[in-house]
């Protein structure tokens, strides 16, 4: 009787995981096209609650509060352990080129937003460690030299150059990015 009851339930979307963290973060589901990304919740979640991440979707976290070396290391370990596919580090003006070294261990990263940070062309060179990166938003200090480093990230399909100091030379350097859509 129990099996019959379960069998007749309407099908629900598959749930890949439940997510929580002791780090304060906002969790987003990445949408496509012009559809705004959707807020899934905040961590840490209240007792008895959970953040459900749909299967097969790119999702990402935006840390809340200052990101010092200790918190970046903790974020990196969490991303590795939980398989977090995306990080939105935008508006963290405390982040610099040296900050990126704390994220090197996140090999599976698919999305990274480092806009509105103090990261420069020099820091962009360290992004080579992210072999699965598909979505990248660059900081304002990036120039044509930085775009030549981005050109080595052949899996990138979305690239935000908003407010960057790039020109025609930098755009030509992106020609190896065969999957670049927007």
N, C-alpha and C positions, 0 to 999 in steps of 0.2 A: 504494500500500500504506500509505503514511503517512496519507493522508486517511481511509482506511477505519479505521485504528486510532484516530484521533482521533474519528471519527464514532461509533464503538461505545463510547466511554468513557461511564460513567454520568454523568448531568448533575450538575454541582456548583452550589452557589449562586453567583450572579454576585458578583464582587468589584468594588466601585467603585474601591478604591484601596488602596495600601500607605501606611502613615504612619510617619514617624520625625521626630525633632527633636533638636537638641542641648540644648534646654531639658529639665531633668528633670521629667517629668510622668507621671501615671498616666492611662491611656486607658480609657474606659468605653463600653459600648454601652448605650443607654437602652432599657429594657424597658417593657412596658405593664402597666397594672393594678397588682396587688400583687406582681408578679415583680420581685425585686431586680435592679438594674442589674448588668451583667456586666463584670468587668475583662478588657480585651482585651490589656493589656500595659503596659510601662513604657518611657519614652524617657529617654535615647537607647538604642536597641536594640543588642544585641551583634551584632558582625559576623556576617553570614550569616543573621541573623534579620530578621523583619519583623512589623509589626502589620497584619493584614488587616481592613479595615473593610467589612462587607457593604453592598451597594448598597441604597439606599432606607431606611436606618435612621438615626435620630438618634444621634450619638455625641458624646462630650464629653471634655475633658481637665481634669485637676485638677493644677495646677502644684505641684511639691514645692519647699519652701524659701521663703525670704522674697521677697516681691514688692515691690521698690523701683521707682522710676520707670523705670529702665533696663530692668529685666526685664519690666515691664508694657508698655513700648513694643515690646520684642522679641516678647512674646506677642501683641500686637495685630497686628504685621506678619505673624507666622506664621499667625495665624487668618485673616487676609485672603488671604494667598498660598495656604494649604493648604485653605481653605474649611471650617475647623473650625466646626461648627454649634453647639457648646455649650461653655461655660466653667463649671467649678465652682470658685469662689473662696472657698468656705466655709472657716471656721477660719483665715482670714488676717486676724488682728486688726490687722495693720499697714495694712490698707486703710481709707481714709476717703473722704469725699465727693470730694476732689480727685483721688483715684486713678482715678475713673471717667472722667475726661477722657482718659486714656491709651487707653481702649477705644472712643472715639467712632467710629473708622474702621471698625469691624467691623459693616458694614451688614446682613449676612446672618444674624446671630446668632439662633438659635432657642431656645436654652436658656441661662439665666444663674442661677447660685446664688450669692448674696451674703450668705447667712445667716452668722451668727457673724462679722461684720465690724463696723467702727465707722461704717459708712455710715448716714446719717440721712435724714430727709425731704428735706432740701436736695439730697442726692445723687440721690435717686430721680427728681427732676425731669429729670436728664440722661439717663434711660433712654429718653426720647422718640425718640432717634436710632435705636433698635432697632425698626424697623417690622415685622420678621418674628418677633419674640419670641413663643413659644408657651408656654414653661415658665419660671416665675420663682419663686425662693425668696428672700424678703425678710429683711433683718436685724432684730434685736430692737429697734433704736431707731426703727423706723418706726411712725408714729401714723396717725390718721385723715387728717391732712393729706397724708401720703405716699400713702395709698390713692387720694386724689383725683387724684394724678399718674398712678398705675398705671391708672386708669380710661381714660386716653387711649391706652393700648396695646391696641387693639381685637382684636389677634390672639392675646392670651393665653388659653389654654384650661386651664392648670394653674397654680395660685397657692398657694404655701405661706406662711401667716401665722404659723407656729409661733413662739411666744415674742414676737410683736410686741405693741405697745401700741395695738392697734386695738379699736374698739367698734362699736356699731350704726351710728353715723354713717358710719364708714369703709366698712362693708359695704354700706350703701345707695349710697355713691358708686361702687361697683363695678357697678351695674346696667347701664351701657353695654357691659359685657363679655359680649356675646351668646354667645360660644363657650366661656365658662367652664364646665368640667366638674367640677373638683375643686380 
